[in-house]
Amino acid sequence: MKNKIFLMAIVGMLACTSSCKKALELYTADQITSNIMWTTENLVDQGVIGVYYSLQRPVNSSGIVGESLQIGYYGYEAYGMNPNNSTFSFQWKWLFDGIHRANDAIVNIPNAPINDEKKRRLLAECKVLRAFFYMRLNELYGRDGLGVPIYAVPIAPSEANKGQSPEAEVWAFIIQDLTDAINEAALPNNQIQGQGRMSKGAAYALRGRSYLLSKKYDLAVADFAKVGEMGYSLFPNYKQLFKLANERCQEMILSVQYIEDPSGYGSRLQKFCAANQQGSKDSRGCWTDLQVTPALVNLYEVVVDANTVKPFDWADFIPEWNAVSASGTPNRKVFFLRDRKVNGADIHASISNSINTELNKIPTAKDLYLAEGNEARLKRAYQNRDPRLAYNVITPYADFQGVNSNSTAEGMYTFRYPVPAAYYFDQSSAEPNLNKNLPSTYFTTGNAGNRNEFKYIHRKFVGEGLEFARRQDNPIDEPIIRYADVVLMWAEALVEMGNLSGAMAQVKRVRDRAGIITMPSSFSSQTTARNYVRDERRREFVGEGVNFFDEMRWKTLKETKFSEKFAQPVWGGTGGTESTGGTTYEWIGDFWYTWPVPKAEIELNKNLKPTPGWVY
């Protein structure tokens, strides 16, 4: 078939795929058509980079953050809301754009003027990429036997006339692409300290996931074992894993690589997920549009002693917790209010006034407030927990390092509530500057982007102080697949096979790295083990876009993102509606687990069938 697809905007947005991270020469769609794209080695290289470019920024931020733009994989975790039609349409187009770019490369590279080994390597890379895009497409728009249209060659828009294939056929197509790549000798085993390209390790990981989702558990286990043979392993330090120095380590199987560049080649996570005072050298004031749900924080276990962990329960730390909720969950706010006094003296009048204002909103619980010691009582609930909690989340009254009012110096803050006004540590109205009698460990109050909110704030991937040059375009890569994901999928498959001791051994690898014990009682039955492995995945992958796809395939999204609202105060609550980015959401039915083929696509292609359960 004659190629008619223009390869859209082959730009240097994957500049980080070169070892020196230099931006590539810019080409636009009207400059390079598919007819000439593959005619020189330089153009072939840029054409393949164009396929990789489709991995970037998969989420349309409409209604999620305060700007209309595309954001990274962390944005999937905000899909606890009802996505509007633009969300369904954007994701469909984003994935098919990647597929069509890959198809263009796969069809044309065999005739390109490059050496045979490179030709075979690039073909294998593009097949892994195509498999990834089809996997995501099938997970979102296919399920329970329903698949998506399969296109294996480039087509013109007018030729996009296929209907949905059965789900099993899509998985078979994905698995064949990945098998072809695995069998290609020119594809390297891994990309450790590499350029962010595909490898055999990535192909095994994706094929293992395909087998897992197809319930071919023995084949999944075999593939997950092969990933380690390709050279991948757990990085020894969970906290340092997400730092710039380690973003190409042995755990990162596939990631979107970013550079710190003002032209839009960097990650936007810091701006949308960090606390207000966690800016960078170019700007203070992060927005905190995306937070962590209280239900997820409550999953991090309590360390009792060297041999025992137990589930977290608020009543173990605050005996009145459940009694207060009987008179209304908002009354639990009383336990989260800051101290009015330090060493027996009021901090200052504005704080006292703010606290009294909040107490007057909860008259039936105000007697439970402690003027001095309320913070200490609460902080005990976050101590002696799974260490990953402190690495992933800024919890109430935890300290974090931020910047000053003009982003020229760094200093410490404490996350408190209420916040009379948002100050930086160098401003005269910050608490330690107003009251010189405060101890040296009493830091200026930090807050969410909206100082009236008290919600759990992301810490993972976020820079400390002046660590980054830019708030919006910082250089931290976004992992798509890391080895911990493989290990825990391996455990999941073993549970389904009834091998509970084997599943425990895999989970133990991940928990040993984090420094927390794994108890045999968590694997006492298949049901217990299944739920425990799922919770372990939830704890491990905060803010990585992994949890959303897990909840979708397990059909647990209702319980984890709707029953426990995404944008909740730290004291929780399920009454009424909650919102994030101006969008409110409620569960609309189990048909949500299979996204609808966009109406516009059905109108253009009469062979596409409306997705069952959705009203068009």
VENPEJO-V791638 format. One record per residue. RES is the residue in three letters. NEAR is the number of other C-alpha atoms within 8 Angstrom. Layout:
# VENPEJO-V791638
res: <RES:RES>
near: <NEAR:NEAR>
This chain:
# VENPEJO-V791638
res: <MET:LYS:ASN:LYS:ILE:PHE:LEU:MET:ALA:ILE:VAL:GLY:MET:LEU:ALA:CYS:THR:SER:SER:CYS:LYS:LYS:ALA:LEU:GLU:LEU:TYR:THR:ALA:ASP:GLN:ILE:THR:SER:ASN:ILE:MET:TRP:THR:THR:GLU:ASN:LEU:VAL:ASP:GLN:GLY:VAL:ILE:GLY:VAL:TYR:TYR:SER:LEU:GLN:ARG:PRO:VAL:ASN:SER:SER:GLY:ILE:VAL:GLY:GLU:SER:LEU:GLN:ILE:GLY:TYR:TYR:GLY:TYR:GLU:ALA:TYR:GLY:MET:ASN:PRO:ASN:ASN:SER:THR:PHE:SER:PHE:GLN:TRP:LYS:TRP:LEU:PHE:ASP:GLY:ILE:HIS:ARG:ALA:ASN:ASP:ALA:ILE:VAL:ASN:ILE:PRO:ASN:ALA:PRO:ILE:ASN:ASP:GLU:LYS:LYS:ARG:ARG:LEU:LEU:ALA:GLU:CYS:LYS:VAL:LEU:ARG:ALA:PHE:PHE:TYR:MET:ARG:LEU:ASN:GLU:LEU:TYR:GLY:ARG:ASP:GLY:LEU:GLY:VAL:PRO:ILE:TYR:ALA:VAL:PRO:ILE:ALA:PRO:SER:GLU:ALA:ASN:LYS:GLY:GLN:SER:PRO:GLU:ALA:GLU:VAL:TRP:ALA:PHE:ILE:ILE:GLN:ASP:LEU:THR:ASP:ALA:ILE:ASN:GLU:ALA:ALA:LEU:PRO:ASN:ASN:GLN:ILE:GLN:GLY:GLN:GLY:ARG:MET:SER:LYS:GLY:ALA:ALA:TYR:ALA:LEU:ARG:GLY:ARG:SER:TYR:LEU:LEU:SER:LYS:LYS:TYR:ASP:LEU:ALA:VAL:ALA:ASP:PHE:ALA:LYS:VAL:GLY:GLU:MET:GLY:TYR:SER:LEU:PHE:PRO:ASN:TYR:LYS:GLN:LEU:PHE:LYS:LEU:ALA:ASN:GLU:ARG:CYS:GLN:GLU:MET:ILE:LEU:SER:VAL:GLN:TYR:ILE:GLU:ASP:PRO:SER:GLY:TYR:GLY:SER:ARG:LEU:GLN:LYS:PHE:CYS:ALA:ALA:ASN:GLN:GLN:GLY:SER:LYS:ASP:SER:ARG:GLY:CYS:TRP:THR:ASP:LEU:GLN:VAL:THR:PRO:ALA:LEU:VAL:ASN:LEU:TYR:GLU:VAL:VAL:VAL:ASP:ALA:ASN:THR:VAL:LYS:PRO:PHE:ASP:TRP:ALA:ASP:PHE:ILE:PRO:GLU:TRP:ASN:ALA:VAL:SER:ALA:SER:GLY:THR:PRO:ASN:ARG:LYS:VAL:PHE:PHE:LEU:ARG:ASP:ARG:LYS:VAL:ASN:GLY:ALA:ASP:ILE:HIS:ALA:SER:ILE:SER:ASN:SER:ILE:ASN:THR:GLU:LEU:ASN:LYS:ILE:PRO:THR:ALA:LYS:ASP:LEU:TYR:LEU:ALA:GLU:GLY:ASN:GLU:ALA:ARG:LEU:LYS:ARG:ALA:TYR:GLN:ASN:ARG:ASP:PRO:ARG:LEU:ALA:TYR:ASN:VAL:ILE:THR:PRO:TYR:ALA:ASP:PHE:GLN:GLY:VAL:ASN:SER:ASN:SER:THR:ALA:GLU:GLY:MET:TYR:THR:PHE:ARG:TYR:PRO:VAL:PRO:ALA:ALA:TYR:TYR:PHE:ASP:GLN:SER:SER:ALA:GLU:PRO:ASN:LEU:ASN:LYS:ASN:LEU:PRO:SER:THR:TYR:PHE:THR:THR:GLY:ASN:ALA:GLY:ASN:ARG:ASN:GLU:PHE:LYS:TYR:ILE:HIS:ARG:LYS:PHE:VAL:GLY:GLU:GLY:LEU:GLU:PHE:ALA:ARG:ARG:GLN:ASP:ASN:PRO:ILE:ASP:GLU:PRO:ILE:ILE:ARG:TYR:ALA:ASP:VAL:VAL:LEU:MET:TRP:ALA:GLU:ALA:LEU:VAL:GLU:MET:GLY:ASN:LEU:SER:GLY:ALA:MET:ALA:GLN:VAL:LYS:ARG:VAL:ARG:ASP:ARG:ALA:GLY:ILE:ILE:THR:MET:PRO:SER:SER:PHE:SER:SER:GLN:THR:THR:ALA:ARG:ASN:TYR:VAL:ARG:ASP:GLU:ARG:ARG:ARG:GLU:PHE:VAL:GLY:GLU:GLY:VAL:ASN:PHE:PHE:ASP:GLU:MET:ARG:TRP:LYS:THR:LEU:LYS:GLU:THR:LYS:PHE:SER:GLU:LYS:PHE:ALA:GLN:PRO:VAL:TRP:GLY:GLY:THR:GLY:GLY:THR:GLU:SER:THR:GLY:GLY:THR:THR:TYR:GLU:TRP:ILE:GLY:ASP:PHE:TRP:TYR:THR:TRP:PRO:VAL:PRO:LYS:ALA:GLU:ILE:GLU:LEU:ASN:LYS:ASN:LEU:LYS:PRO:THR:PRO:GLY:TRP:VAL:TYR>
near: <5:3:10:9:10:9:14:7:8:13:12:9:10:13:12:15:10:8:7:5:9:7:9:8:6:7:9:10:11:6:6:12:11:12:8:7:12:14:9:10:10:6:10:13:8:10:13:12:10:14:13:10:9:10:9:8:8:11:11:11:12:9:9:13:12:7:6:8:7:9:13:13:14:11:14:9:13:10:9:11:11:10:8:6:7:7:10:13:10:9:11:11:8:10:13:9:9:14:12:12:12:14:13:14:12:12:9:9:12:7:5:12:8:8:6:6:7:9:12:11:11:10:11:12:13:13:14:14:14:14:13:10:12:12:11:9:12:13:11:10:12:14:11:5:8:10:15:14:8:8:7:5:10:14:12:9:5:6:6:8:9:9:10:12:11:10:14:9:9:14:11:8:9:15:11:8:12:15:10:10:14:11:6:10:6:8:14:8:9:13:12:10:7:8:9:11:9:13:12:14:15:14:14:14:13:10:14:14:10:13:12:12:8:8:6:9:12:8:9:16:12:9:12:15:9:10:15:10:7:10:10:15:8:10:9:5:8:10:8:7:9:11:10:8:5:9:11:10:9:12:12:14:16:12:11:11:12:14:14:11:10:8:4:7:13:14:15:12:13:15:13:12:15:17:15:14:13:16:21:16:13:9:10:16:11:16:13:15:12:14:12:13:13:13:9:10:9:9:10:13:11:11:12:9:6:6:7:9:12:8:8:9:7:9:9:6:10:9:8:7:10:8:7:12:11:7:8:8:11:9:12:13:8:12:9:12:13:10:11:11:10:10:4:6:6:9:12:9:7:7:12:11:8:11:12:8:8:9:11:8:6:11:7:7:12:10:5:7:10:7:8:10:8:14:12:7:10:13:11:8:8:8:6:8:10:12:10:12:11:8:9:10:12:13:10:10:9:9:9:10:11:14:18:14:11:8:14:9:9:11:10:11:13:13:14:13:9:13:12:7:5:9:11:11:13:7:9:6:7:13:11:11:9:9:9:6:4:9:5:5:4:8:11:13:13:13:15:15:11:8:11:7:7:12:11:14:15:15:10:10:9:11:11:10:14:15:8:12:10:13:16:10:14:16:13:14:11:12:11:11:12:11:12:9:9:12:12:14:11:14:15:12:14:14:13:10:8:7:9:13:7:9:14:12:9:12:14:10:8:12:11:10:11:11:8:10:11:11:9:7:5:9:13:9:7:11:6:10:13:11:8:10:12:9:9:10:11:10:12:7:10:11:11:12:14:10:12:11:9:8:11:10:10:7:8:9:12:9:8:11:11:14:8:14:13:14:12:13:11:9:11:10:10:8:4:4:8:10:10:13:9:7:9:10:11:8:7:6:5:5:9:7:9:11:11:10:13:10:8:6:9:13:7:6:11:8:9:11:9:10:9:6:5:8:3:4>
